[in-house]
Amino acid sequence: MVNKKYEQLNDLIDQYLNSFEIVKTNDGTSITLELKKDDLIEICSLLKNTDALNFSMLIDVCGVDYLHYGVGDWETTKATASGYSRAVQQNTIIPDPDEKYQEKRFAVIYHLLSIDKNWRIRLKTFTGSENPPIVQSVTGIWNSADWFEREAFDLFGIYFDGHPDLRRILTDYGFIGHPFRKDFPLAGNLEVFHDDLEQKVKYRPVSITTRPTVPKVIRKKKNS
Amino acid sequence: MADSGNLTLNFGPQHPAAHGVLRLIMEMDGEVIHRIDPHVGLLHRGTEKLAETKPYNHSIGYMDRLDYISMMCSEHAYVLAIEKLLDVQPPIRAQYIRVMFDEITRILNHLLWLGCHGLDIGAMALFLYCFREREDLMDCYEAVSGSRMHATYYRPGGVYRDLPEEMPKYKANQFISKSKVKKLNYNREGTLLDFIADFTERFPSKVDEYEALLTDNRIWKQRTVNIGVVEPERAIELGFTGPMLRGSGVEWDLRRKEPYEVYDLLDFKIPIGLNGDCYDRYLVRVEEMRQSNLIIQQCVAWLNKNPGPVIIEDNRLTPPKRALMKHDMESLIYHFKLFSEGYSVPEGEIYFPVESPKGEFGVYIVSDGANKPYRLKVRAPSFAHLAAINEMVKGHMLADVVSVLGTLDLVFGELDR
């Protein structure tokens, strides 16, 4: 039953969105459209306002940083004394403000839902090499995008052009950096402590080190 | 009197009605709210980033700590997403157990919500009654997982253990006499399922008691009717899900619309509201408790009749039997691999939503084929709900902010993540 529904959606997507340059992935139970960020607003309003598609609800917006995608901690094929050290440590990275990003580093993912038709779709758009990364805001199309875009801005530093109130939302007042980027250390850069002499709360560089307990290992599925 | 202009007032983050650590900056004209700016994130722990650095199974426990009122439902979404990526199907008994505990969790959540919502508005007694029933359900959690709240009971491939044959009992000590203990243990003589069955027998009459206190109560109605009204179109536009959406009259429940596990085999109704105000959402949630009770009864009946495995026997995902490891080298190797490296999940991405008591709780996982999620995004229902608070309370009085905060059913563990 589920498959049939998505077959129908698949045909409708082909019908309505054939003028756009999109990469469609359909695994039978979900459809992902990878689209160019310039087409985002046009495609989104089409998806929402076409009665046959009727994506009335924006469920979620989130960012993804593809910097370390497919990179394992342990690349050796056999056990060695030097293959993996438990004390792998990343040095503090200070991002270069003029750095150009790889074309496919930051992506924004949109999950849409149609209440009437009972189907879902995932949109994915890469921000390109721009620094800072910018995409158009969809708050004008779905009002629920407001906080989700603020969150993606806060955690990934992705700017949403046209957002009415793009402020940080989850991190502390006065926070520096975008913590969910892959080059942001897990333990953060600053820690809070109470200075007994000055009798106030202050910041200092973190004193703890992060040690991965389990290395990230990528295993290809064996052909069976 | 001189015109004093607008007043800016700070509400929280340490306020009993703020349901945790919410800070509201309110712009008011006298007692009327003009604008509310919620400041969230005071409980942000970076759960999603932490999960990226740990093997899949290590993060199941983090899911409990997201929505710490409906623990197992959050686990459920995470576990189902992994199962979908791995393409494994848990045994049918495990599915029934999960559904039963999801519904127990729903009652747990709604009881806490009802108690606190009542307390916020001034109905003190209700809080005590609700917590009395919650205690029994907490005991079910404890019996099955050893932990009253953060169970970590679900696993990709099933649940960690089968339901216990024996319900833990009270023991006599210097404070509780033997005769008192006998009275306390009257429904604990049988299995866990007997205890749950006994609970479901008693529970509807308890809900009647709560309703007797509130449903026709003049003060309760004055505080909730026509407060925080959301039109159905607006609710969809704002991304509302769960009772918030159903309270506005939209019949949308993932258990029915996108049935996962065995929900399509069970008989239950979806209550909806008419006006979309706080009172309707209260009625919807109370009715949901009754429906959950029915689902639990059906699950108990099925589980009593159908013994069987509760977790798949694929040693790449689930630990081998302890007894087998004593003499079987293969099992020992699997055990070592599973508890050191974990399992790798095929490359791909998945979004899996479940109907948690608060709304659509979804887990989005991007996997690059490693033993850890590349990116984990938790879609928290409260996040979308709180984002709409400015719209819901505009023009209401200060006291109504508390009613609306209560009706949103916020939990900051999942909102701030």
Interface residues (C-beta under 8 A of the other chain):
Chain A: D27 S30 T32 S56 M57 L58 I59 D60 C62 V64 D65 H68 Y69 G70 G72 I109 H111 I115 N118 R120 R122 W142 N143 S144 D146 W147 F148 E151 R168 I169 L170 T171 D172 P179 F180 L186 T210 P212 T213 V214 P215 K216 V217 I218 R219 K220 K221
Chain B: V40 G41 H44 G46 E48 K49 L50 T53 K54 P55 H58 I236 E237 L238 G239 T241 V250 W252 K257 E258 S340 E341 G342 S344 P346 G348 E349 I350 Y351 P353 E360 G362 Y364 V366 D368 G369 A370 N371 K372 Y374 R375 K377 R379 F383 A384 L386 A387 D416 R417
